[in-house]
Amino acid sequence: MSTPSASQPTSEYVEFWNDTLAEKFNRFQDILMNGLSYHSRVPLEDLEVAYGARILDVGCGWGDTAIQLARMTGPEGEVLGIDCVDAFLEDARRRAEEAGVTNVRFEVADVERYPFAAEYDLCFSRFGMMFFEHPVPAMRNIFKALKPGGELMFIVWRDIEDNPWLGLPKQVVLDFLPPPGEEARTCGPGPFSMANPEVVRQQLESAGFVDIGFDRNDGPVEVGDSVENAMRFQLALGPAGEVFREAGEEAERQRPEIEAALRQALAPFEKGGKIVMGSSSWIIVARKPDAEEA
């Protein structure tokens, strides 16, 4: 498997994404890309993209948003999708080729370390920014990538209490297993690391951004096409999956009881054959000052 470009050493978080999480994410790709697409569909429907714009998609995953942005900017524009997981980008390249979208390219890289030049009009990210090992240096690097006056839009989860699709399964698993210890391997700061607007505003200001805004986006997400599939998804990924993974042999010993408890907890959310639960995200916008403001 390829390692991130720019010839910098990879972090333990990047290695964990590639050697452990990539397979799990690919296994549940339909849920993660389609079931959670509400949180990118809403802001992208309202986003005005100038014809011919150059766009950066950070943490682009399987490329669906990068491809959509490439269509929005038109054939004269260009989109670069960056992700630290090469296995995701293999799918992204195939998906773009099948769609006939030629103005998008994908590169495996660590955004914190990528040698950007100030050539992008817009940076977009769906659920990628919150996993940065060092958020402010990463934001500064994105700031560097934008032209003067360039815009940043990114989507992150709000608190776990506002996301029962993640909070409820975690609580169920914690009824059986201990929380992960301090030495647990993780994907980075975690899905809720940017839930606090005051903290994120300070991070963005430290990176040089202005005109920072937060828009709450609540909506349903599909977390499985059956109770069984939703249960397996929760034990593989997210907060419940982390608890289960780190408990090791003890988790496997109690797997039958944990699976039964999760099925019972998820069953009330079945609608039309799918498991649909509540979710909540922030749509965060910011801007690089233009030349007159700098």
C-alpha positions as CSV (number, residue, x, y, z in Angstrom):
1,M,0.0,0.0,0.0
2,S,1.2,3.5,-0.8
3,T,2.2,5.9,1.9
4,P,1.4,9.6,1.9
5,S,3.3,11.7,-0.5
6,A,5.4,14.8,0.0
7,S,8.2,12.6,1.4
8,Q,7.4,13.3,5.0
9,P,7.3,10.5,7.6
10,T,3.7,9.3,8.4
11,S,2.2,9.7,11.8
12,E,0.9,6.9,13.9
13,Y,-2.6,8.1,13.1
14,V,-2.0,7.8,9.4
15,E,-0.6,4.3,9.8
16,F,-3.6,3.3,11.9
17,W,-6.0,4.5,9.2
18,N,-4.1,2.4,6.6
19,D,-3.4,-0.8,8.5
20,T,-6.6,-1.1,10.6
21,L,-9.4,1.3,9.7
22,A,-9.3,1.2,5.9
23,E,-10.5,-2.3,5.6
24,K,-13.4,-1.7,8.0
25,F,-14.4,1.6,6.3
26,N,-14.4,-0.2,2.9
27,R,-16.5,-3.0,4.2
28,F,-19.2,-0.5,5.2
29,Q,-18.7,1.9,2.4
30,D,-22.3,2.1,1.4
31,I,-23.4,3.2,4.9
32,L,-20.6,5.8,5.3
33,M,-20.8,7.3,1.8
34,N,-24.5,7.0,1.1
35,G,-26.2,6.8,4.5
36,L,-24.3,9.9,5.7
37,S,-24.5,11.9,2.5
38,Y,-27.2,14.1,3.9
39,H,-24.5,16.1,5.7
40,S,-22.7,17.0,2.5
41,R,-25.8,17.2,0.2
42,V,-27.4,20.0,2.2
43,P,-24.4,22.4,2.1
44,L,-23.3,21.5,-1.4
45,E,-26.8,22.3,-2.7
46,D,-26.4,25.9,-1.4
47,L,-22.7,26.3,-2.3
48,E,-22.0,28.7,-5.2
49,V,-18.9,27.5,-7.1
50,A,-17.5,29.9,-9.8
51,Y,-17.1,28.3,-13.2
52,G,-13.5,27.2,-13.6
53,A,-12.6,27.3,-9.9
54,R,-9.8,25.3,-8.5
55,I,-11.0,23.3,-5.5
56,L,-9.2,21.2,-2.8
57,D,-11.2,18.4,-1.2
58,V,-9.5,17.4,2.1
59,G,-10.1,13.9,3.4
60,C,-12.0,13.1,0.2
61,G,-12.3,9.3,1.0
62,W,-14.0,7.5,-1.9
63,G,-14.2,10.7,-4.0
64,D,-18.0,11.3,-4.2
65,T,-17.8,14.9,-3.0
66,A,-14.7,15.6,-5.1
67,I,-16.5,14.3,-8.2
68,Q,-19.5,16.4,-7.4
69,L,-17.4,19.5,-7.0
70,A,-15.6,18.8,-10.3
71,R,-19.0,18.8,-12.0
72,M,-19.9,22.1,-10.3
73,T,-16.8,23.9,-11.4
74,G,-17.1,22.7,-14.9
75,P,-14.5,21.3,-17.4
76,E,-12.4,24.5,-17.1
77,G,-12.0,24.0,-13.4
78,E,-10.0,21.5,-11.4
79,V,-10.4,19.5,-8.2
80,L,-7.7,17.8,-6.2
81,G,-8.9,15.2,-3.7
82,I,-6.4,14.3,-0.9
83,D,-6.7,11.5,1.6
84,C,-4.1,9.6,3.7
85,V,-5.7,6.2,2.8
86,D,-4.6,4.9,-0.6
87,A,-7.2,2.2,-0.6
88,F,-10.0,4.9,-0.6
89,L,-8.4,6.7,-3.5
90,E,-8.3,3.6,-5.6
91,D,-12.1,3.6,-5.5
92,A,-12.2,7.3,-6.0
93,R,-10.2,7.1,-9.2
94,R,-12.3,4.2,-10.5
95,R,-15.5,6.1,-9.7
96,A,-14.3,9.3,-11.5
97,E,-13.3,7.3,-14.6
98,E,-16.7,5.5,-14.7
99,A,-18.5,8.8,-14.3
100,G,-16.4,10.3,-17.1
101,V,-15.2,13.2,-14.9
102,T,-11.8,14.1,-16.1
103,N,-11.1,17.4,-14.2
104,V,-10.5,15.7,-10.8
105,R,-7.4,13.9,-9.6
106,F,-6.6,12.2,-6.3
107,E,-3.4,12.1,-4.4
108,V,-2.5,10.1,-1.2
109,A,-1.0,12.6,1.2
110,D,-1.1,13.9,4.8
111,V,-2.7,17.3,4.6
112,E,-0.7,18.5,7.6
113,R,2.5,18.1,5.7
114,Y,1.6,18.6,2.0
115,P,3.7,21.3,0.2
116,F,0.8,23.5,-1.0
117,A,1.0,26.6,-3.1
118,A,-1.7,29.3,-3.0
119,E,-3.7,28.2,-6.0
120,Y,-7.1,27.1,-4.7
121,D,-10.3,29.1,-4.6
122,L,-12.1,26.8,-2.3
123,C,-11.3,24.0,0.2
124,F,-14.0,21.6,1.1
125,S,-14.0,18.8,3.6
126,R,-16.7,16.4,4.8
127,F,-15.8,14.7,8.1
128,G,-12.1,14.9,7.5
129,M,-10.8,17.9,9.5
130,M,-11.7,16.5,12.9
131,F,-9.1,13.7,12.5
132,F,-6.1,16.0,12.2
133,E,-3.4,15.1,14.6
134,H,-2.4,18.8,14.9
135,P,-5.5,20.9,13.9
136,V,-3.9,24.4,13.8
137,P,-0.9,23.4,11.7
138,A,-3.2,21.6,9.4
139,M,-5.5,24.6,9.1
140,R,-2.4,26.8,8.5
141,N,-1.4,24.5,5.6
142,I,-4.9,24.7,4.1
143,F,-4.7,28.5,4.6
144,K,-1.5,28.4,2.6
145,A,-3.2,26.4,-0.2
146,L,-5.9,29.0,-0.7
147,K,-5.6,32.1,-2.9
148,P,-6.2,35.5,-1.1
149,G,-10.0,35.6,-0.6
150,G,-10.3,31.9,-0.9
151,E,-13.0,30.1,1.1
152,L,-13.0,27.1,3.4
153,M,-16.1,25.0,4.1
154,F,-16.0,21.9,6.2
155,I,-18.4,19.6,8.0
156,V,-17.8,18.0,11.4
157,W,-20.0,16.2,13.9
158,R,-21.5,18.0,16.8
159,D,-21.4,16.5,20.3
160,I,-22.1,12.8,20.7
161,E,-25.2,13.7,22.7
162,D,-26.6,15.2,19.5
163,N,-25.7,12.1,17.5
164,P,-27.6,9.1,18.9
165,W,-26.6,7.0,15.9
166,L,-23.1,7.0,17.6
167,G,-23.9,7.7,21.2
168,L,-26.6,5.0,21.8
169,P,-24.5,2.1,20.5
170,K,-21.5,3.3,22.5
171,Q,-23.5,3.3,25.7
172,V,-24.8,-0.2,25.0
173,V,-21.3,-1.6,24.5
174,L,-20.0,0.3,27.6
175,D,-22.6,-1.7,29.7
176,F,-20.5,-4.7,29.0
177,L,-16.9,-3.5,28.4
178,P,-14.5,-0.9,29.9
179,P,-13.8,2.3,28.0
180,P,-10.5,2.4,26.0
181,G,-7.4,3.1,27.9
182,E,-5.0,6.0,27.3
183,E,-2.7,3.7,25.2
184,A,-5.5,2.8,22.8
185,R,-4.7,3.2,19.1
186,T,-6.9,5.9,17.6
187,C,-7.7,7.5,14.3
188,G,-6.7,10.9,15.7
189,P,-8.4,13.4,18.0
190,G,-11.8,11.7,17.1
191,P,-15.1,12.4,15.5
192,F,-16.2,15.0,18.1
193,S,-12.9,16.9,18.4
194,M,-14.4,19.9,16.6
195,A,-17.8,19.9,18.2
196,N,-17.1,23.0,20.3
197,P,-17.5,26.2,18.2
198,E,-15.5,28.3,20.5
199,V,-12.5,26.0,20.2
200,V,-12.7,25.7,16.5
201,R,-13.1,29.4,16.0
202,Q,-9.9,29.9,18.0
203,Q,-8.1,27.3,15.9
204,L,-9.2,28.9,12.7
205,E,-8.3,32.4,13.9
206,S,-4.9,31.1,14.9
207,A,-4.5,29.8,11.4
208,G,-5.3,33.2,9.9
209,F,-8.9,32.8,8.8
210,V,-11.6,35.4,9.1
211,D,-15.4,35.6,8.6
212,I,-15.9,32.3,10.5
213,G,-19.4,31.0,10.7
214,F,-21.2,27.9,12.1
215,D,-24.5,26.5,10.8
216,R,-26.1,23.6,12.6
217,N,-27.4,20.8,10.3
218,D,-29.7,18.1,11.9
219,G,-31.1,15.2,9.9
220,P,-31.6,11.5,9.5
221,V,-28.8,9.0,8.6
222,E,-29.2,5.5,7.4
223,V,-26.9,3.2,9.4
224,G,-27.8,-0.1,7.9
225,D,-30.2,-1.8,5.6
226,S,-31.2,-4.2,8.4
227,V,-30.8,-4.5,12.2
228,E,-28.1,-7.1,11.7
229,N,-26.1,-4.9,9.3
230,A,-26.4,-1.9,11.5
231,M,-25.2,-3.9,14.5
232,R,-22.1,-5.1,12.7
233,F,-21.4,-1.6,11.5
234,Q,-21.4,-0.3,15.1
235,L,-19.1,-3.0,16.3
236,A,-16.6,-2.3,13.5
237,L,-16.4,1.5,13.5
238,G,-17.2,4.6,15.6
239,P,-17.1,5.0,19.4
240,A,-18.8,1.6,20.0
241,G,-16.4,-0.1,17.6
242,E,-13.4,1.5,19.4
243,V,-14.6,0.2,22.8
244,F,-15.2,-3.3,21.3
245,R,-11.8,-3.4,19.5
246,E,-9.8,-2.2,22.4
247,A,-11.4,-4.7,24.8
248,G,-9.9,-7.6,22.7
249,E,-10.5,-11.1,24.0
250,E,-13.0,-9.9,26.6
251,A,-15.1,-8.3,23.9
252,E,-15.0,-11.5,21.9
253,R,-16.0,-13.5,24.9
254,Q,-19.1,-11.4,25.4
255,R,-19.8,-10.9,21.7
256,P,-23.1,-12.9,21.7
257,E,-24.6,-10.8,24.6
258,I,-23.3,-7.5,23.2
259,E,-24.7,-8.3,19.7
260,A,-28.1,-9.2,21.2
261,A,-28.2,-5.9,23.2
262,L,-27.3,-3.9,20.1
263,R,-30.0,-5.5,18.1
264,Q,-32.5,-4.7,20.7
265,A,-31.4,-1.1,20.9
266,L,-31.4,-0.6,17.2
267,A,-34.6,-2.4,16.3
268,P,-36.9,0.6,17.2
269,F,-35.2,2.7,14.6
270,E,-36.2,0.5,11.7
271,K,-38.1,2.4,9.0
272,G,-39.0,0.8,5.7
273,G,-36.4,-1.9,6.1
274,K,-33.6,0.5,7.0
275,I,-32.2,1.7,10.3
276,V,-32.6,5.5,10.4
277,M,-31.3,7.5,13.4
278,G,-30.8,11.1,14.3
279,S,-27.6,13.0,13.6
280,S,-26.2,16.5,13.9
281,S,-23.3,18.3,12.3
282,W,-21.7,21.7,12.0
283,I,-21.2,23.3,8.6
284,I,-18.3,25.6,9.2
285,V,-17.2,28.4,6.8
286,A,-14.2,30.7,6.9
287,R,-12.2,32.8,4.5
288,K,-8.6,33.7,3.8
289,P,-8.2,37.5,3.8
290,D,-7.8,39.1,0.4
291,A,-4.8,41.2,-0.5
292,E,-6.3,44.4,0.8
293,E,-7.1,42.9,4.2
294,A,-3.7,41.2,4.7
